[in-house]
Amino acid sequence: MFRILDSRMVMKMMMTMITKMNILIAVGHLMNPS
């Protein structure tokens, strides 16, 4: 079933998730500088 998921597609999804997490962390640091 999961053969449809390309390795490139998985990598793209992972990169998108990492980018979103980095943006959230950066916004958190900007809002609440410790």
Backbone as a ProteinNet text record, in pm:
[ID]
protein_1_A
[PRIMARY]
MFRILDSRMVMKMMMTMITKMNILIAVGHLMNPS
[TERTIARY]
83.2	0	86.5	186.5	266.6	378.4	378.3	479.6	459.8	338.6	308.4	396.6	428.5	508.8	651.1	689.9	827.3	919.8	1045.4	1142.6	1156.4	1143.3	1152.4	1034.7	917.2	797.7	813.2	865.1	884	984.5	1092.4	1193.8	1133.9	1051.3	989.1	898.2	820.2	731.1	812.1	922.3	1005.7	1064.8	1112.4	1170.7	1064.9	942.4	835.2	806.9	801.4	774.4	885.7	1011.6	1125.4	1120.6	1086.4	1079.7	971.5	855	747	790.8	858.1	903.3	1003.2	1096.2	1196.4	1129	1026.9	955.7	884.4	821.2	751.3	849.4	966.4	1067.3	1117.3	1141.6	1191.5	1087.4	960.5	854.1	844.9	858.1	853.1	965.2	1085.2	1198.4	1176	1116.4	1091.2	986.5	882	774.2	820.7	906.3	946.2	1097.4	1172.6	1319.1	1361.3	1437.2	1477.4	1619.8
-121	0	125.8	126.6	247.3	258.3	167.3	175.7	302.4	358.5	478	594.1	595.8	706.5	694.9	786.7	796.5	837	806.2	854.9	1006	1055.5	1200.8	1270.5	1210.7	1268.5	1272	1161.3	1155.2	1261.2	1276.7	1376.1	1516.3	1541.4	1674	1700.6	1599.3	1615	1641.7	1568.1	1587.1	1727.5	1774.2	1908.2	2013.4	1993.3	2088.1	2091.3	1972.8	1967.2	2035.2	2010	2070.7	2221.8	2268.2	2413.2	2474.6	2409.2	2461.9	2467.1	2362.2	2359.3	2471.1	2492.4	2598.4	2734.4	2756	2884.5	2902.9	2795.7	2806.3	2839.2	2774.4	2799.6	2942.8	2989.8	3126.6	3226.6	3204.1	3295	3292	3173	3161.5	3240.9	3235.4	3309.7	3460.2	3500.4	3643.4	3694.4	3614.2	3656	3655.1	3558.3	3540.8	3525.1	3633.6	3623.7	3599	3492.5	3457.8	3504.8
0	0	0	88.2	106	3.2	-95.9	-200.7	-283.3	-278.5	-358.2	-312.4	-182	-129.1	-180.7	-264.5	-316.6	-204.1	-216.2	-117.4	-130.5	-253.9	-274.5	-207.9	-219	-158.5	-6.4	49.8	195.1	238.2	161	196.4	190.8	88.1	75.1	195.1	235	349.5	476.2	493.5	612.3	613.3	498.3	491.4	525.4	476	505.4	654.9	717.9	861.4	939.7	900	970.4	954.8	834.4	812	900.2	907.6	991.5	1137	1184.4	1323	1347.9	1254	1270.7	1277.1	1191.9	1192.4	1326.4	1376.3	1504.5	1615.7	1615.8	1719.7	1709.6	1587.1	1568.9	1618.2	1584.5	1628.7	1781.3	1839.3	1985.1	2049.6	1991.8	2047.5	2031.8	1920.1	1898.7	1997.8	2020.4	2109.6	2254.8	2289.5	2429.7	2437.8	2419.8	2428.3	2572.5	2595.3	2731.6	2757.3
[MASK]
++++++++++++++++++++++++++++++++++

